[in-house]
Amino acid sequence: MDRAPPARPAGRAVDRAVRWAAHRAAASSSEESAMTVTIRDADGADRFEAWSDGALAGFAEYLRSDGLVVYPHTVVEPAYEGQGVGGALARAALDDARARGLAVLATCPFIKGWMLRHPEYIDLAYENRSRVSD
């Protein structure tokens, strides 16, 4: 995953916000602290955005068409890596695809790998049904 560009104004995000709790271990103890991440479908930017305490923590880009959504790229800011932000983005993006009845073509290695580790989403994977042969 790459470093995120500067934050986009929150006003571009649609009103549908999904709340996810991401947990991470405290640095010097075995206690866990909770970080609240808000996932927004910023459809004007064609991406899902993860926000934490007013800061852009990451995003997952998409390309939607009739019957298909492509997830080409996911970014999590270095300060938020390993804290569940990428997983929250993947889950929100795939839940959205399911709700819209879209097949998923995950060209982003992170989203593809996440789907493989979460078999409850594998049914969304796009399958080429072409019968053309050489």
C-alpha positions as CSV (number, residue, x, y, z in Angstrom):
1,M,0.0,0.0,0.0
2,D,1.1,3.5,-0.8
3,R,1.1,6.8,1.1
4,A,-2.2,8.7,0.9
5,P,-2.4,12.0,-0.8
6,P,-3.7,15.1,1.1
7,A,-7.1,14.7,2.7
8,R,-10.2,15.7,0.6
9,P,-12.9,17.8,2.2
10,A,-15.3,15.7,4.2
11,G,-18.2,17.4,2.5
12,R,-17.5,15.3,-0.7
13,A,-18.4,12.1,1.2
14,V,-22.0,10.9,0.9
15,D,-24.1,10.8,4.1
16,R,-23.9,7.0,4.3
17,A,-21.1,6.5,6.9
18,V,-20.3,3.1,8.2
19,R,-18.7,2.8,11.6
20,W,-16.1,0.2,12.3
21,A,-14.1,-0.4,15.4
22,A,-10.5,-1.2,14.8
23,H,-8.4,-2.6,17.6
24,R,-4.7,-2.4,18.2
25,A,-2.5,-3.5,21.1
26,A,-1.1,-0.7,23.3
27,A,2.6,-0.3,22.6
28,S,3.9,-1.0,26.1
29,S,1.2,-3.3,27.6
30,S,-1.1,-6.1,26.7
31,E,-4.2,-4.0,27.1
32,E,-6.1,-3.1,23.9
33,S,-7.2,0.3,23.0
34,A,-10.0,0.9,20.5
35,M,-9.7,3.3,17.6
36,T,-12.9,4.3,15.9
37,V,-12.7,4.5,12.1
38,T,-15.5,5.9,10.0
39,I,-15.8,4.6,6.4
40,R,-17.4,6.9,3.9
41,D,-18.3,6.3,0.3
42,A,-16.9,9.4,-1.3
43,D,-18.5,8.6,-4.6
44,G,-17.5,11.9,-6.2
45,A,-14.0,10.7,-5.8
46,D,-14.8,7.1,-6.6
47,R,-13.4,5.7,-3.4
48,F,-14.2,4.7,0.1
49,E,-12.4,6.8,2.7
50,A,-11.4,5.8,6.3
51,W,-11.4,8.7,8.8
52,S,-10.1,8.6,12.3
53,D,-10.4,11.6,14.6
54,G,-10.8,14.0,11.7
55,A,-7.8,12.6,9.8
56,L,-7.8,10.6,6.6
57,A,-6.4,7.2,7.5
58,G,-6.7,5.6,4.1
59,F,-8.9,4.9,1.1
60,A,-9.9,2.2,-1.4
61,E,-10.5,3.3,-5.0
62,Y,-13.2,1.8,-7.1
63,L,-14.6,1.8,-10.7
64,R,-18.3,1.0,-10.8
65,S,-20.3,-0.1,-13.9
66,D,-23.5,-2.1,-14.4
67,G,-23.0,-5.4,-12.7
68,L,-19.3,-5.0,-11.8
69,V,-17.1,-3.0,-9.4
70,V,-13.3,-3.0,-9.8
71,Y,-11.1,-2.2,-6.8
72,P,-7.7,-1.2,-8.3
73,H,-5.9,0.4,-5.4
74,T,-5.9,0.7,-1.5
75,V,-3.9,3.1,0.6
76,V,-3.4,3.2,4.4
77,E,-1.4,6.0,5.9
78,P,1.7,4.7,7.7
79,A,0.5,5.9,11.1
80,Y,-2.6,3.7,10.8
81,E,-1.0,0.5,9.3
82,G,-1.6,-2.6,11.3
83,Q,-4.6,-1.1,13.1
84,G,-7.4,-2.6,11.0
85,V,-8.0,0.3,8.7
86,G,-7.3,-1.7,5.5
87,G,-9.6,-4.5,6.7
88,A,-12.4,-2.0,7.6
89,L,-12.1,-0.4,4.1
90,A,-12.2,-3.9,2.4
91,R,-15.2,-5.0,4.4
92,A,-17.1,-1.8,3.7
93,A,-16.3,-1.9,0.0
94,L,-17.3,-5.5,-0.3
95,D,-20.5,-5.1,1.8
96,D,-21.4,-2.2,-0.6
97,A,-20.8,-4.4,-3.6
98,R,-23.0,-7.1,-2.2
99,A,-25.8,-4.6,-1.4
100,R,-25.7,-3.3,-5.0
101,G,-25.6,-6.8,-6.5
102,L,-22.2,-6.2,-8.1
103,A,-19.5,-8.7,-8.9
104,V,-16.1,-7.7,-7.7
105,L,-12.9,-7.6,-9.7
106,A,-10.1,-7.1,-7.1
107,T,-7.0,-6.0,-9.0
108,C,-5.7,-4.5,-5.8
109,P,-3.5,-7.1,-4.1
110,F,-4.7,-6.1,-0.6
111,I,-8.4,-6.4,-1.4
112,K,-7.8,-9.6,-3.3
113,G,-5.9,-11.1,-0.4
114,W,-8.5,-9.9,2.1
115,M,-11.2,-11.7,0.1
116,L,-9.2,-14.9,0.1
117,R,-8.8,-14.7,3.8
118,H,-12.5,-14.1,4.3
119,P,-14.4,-16.8,2.4
120,E,-17.8,-15.3,3.2
121,Y,-16.9,-12.7,0.4
122,I,-15.5,-15.0,-2.2
123,D,-18.9,-15.4,-3.9
124,L,-18.6,-11.8,-5.0
125,A,-15.5,-12.5,-7.1
126,Y,-16.0,-11.8,-10.8
127,E,-15.8,-14.9,-13.0
128,N,-15.2,-14.5,-16.7
129,R,-18.0,-16.4,-18.4
130,S,-16.7,-16.1,-22.0
131,R,-16.8,-19.3,-24.0
132,V,-14.5,-17.9,-26.7
133,S,-11.5,-20.1,-27.5
134,D,-8.7,-19.8,-30.0
